[in-house]
């Protein structure tokens, strides 16, 4: 088991929660950063950038998964997390 498996799992789960909002290559690239290259934060940052660029709406549950992933890396003050919060659909 990887020393940072909890972080990897949190990031993987957050990314997969928005898989329907990404194209296949974006999803695969992000999951590679997270699962193969140990670049967990970079993978999440790319996902958020793609969501922002695409004008996607995310649910509160999806946002919470990203928040937990950033929290697992001690990065809850990351500006991209705020950008993602702004994409939350109030419905």
N, C-alpha and C positions, 0 to 999 in steps of 0.2 A: 504494500500500500504506500502511495506517495505521501511524503511528510505533510504536504499541504492539501490533502484530498478534500477536506471540508471546504476550503476556499474554491477549489476546482469544481466541486459539486454545486456550490451556491451559484457560481458564475455560469456553469453549464445550464442549470435550471432556469436562471433568469433569461439567458439567451434563447433557450428553447421556448420560453413562454411567449416570445414575440416572433416565433419562426414564420407565422402566417403573414407577417408584415415585411418580411425580408425576401429578397430573391434567393434562389438556391446557392449561388456563388457567395453572396454575402454571409448567409448562414454558415456555409462550410468554412469560409475564411475565419469568421469569428470563433467557431468551435475549434479550429486548428490552433489559433492563438491561445485559447484557453486550455485545451486538452493536450496539445502536442508540444507547444513552444513555451509553456509556463509564463505566458504574457497575459495573465488573467485580466488585469485592469485595461490593458490596451485593447483586448478583445471586446470588453464591455463598452469602452469609449467609441470604438468603431460602430458598434451596434447602435448606440445612442445617436451618433452623428448621422448614420443612415436613416434612422427614424425621424430625426429633425429635418433632414434634407427632403424626405418624402412626405412631410406633413402628416405623419401617422398620428393616430390617437391611441393611447394605451389605457388600460384599466388600472384602477387603484391596486388590484392584486398584482398586476405585472410590475407596476412601480415598486411595490413593497418587496418583490423578489429581487429587483435591482438594488434597492436600498440594503437589503440583507447581505447581498453579495459585496457591495462596497463596504458595509460595516465589517464583514469578515476580514477585509483587507485594511481596516482602520482608515478608510478614505471617505467618510460620510460628508466631508466638506467639499468634495469634488464638484466643480462647477457643472459638469455634465449631468450630475444627478439632479441638480436644480432645473436644467434644461428638460430633462425627462419628466419632472414633476409638472412642468408647464404643458406637456402633451397629454396629461391625464384628462380623460373624458369625464365631465362632471355627472354623466348619467349613471 
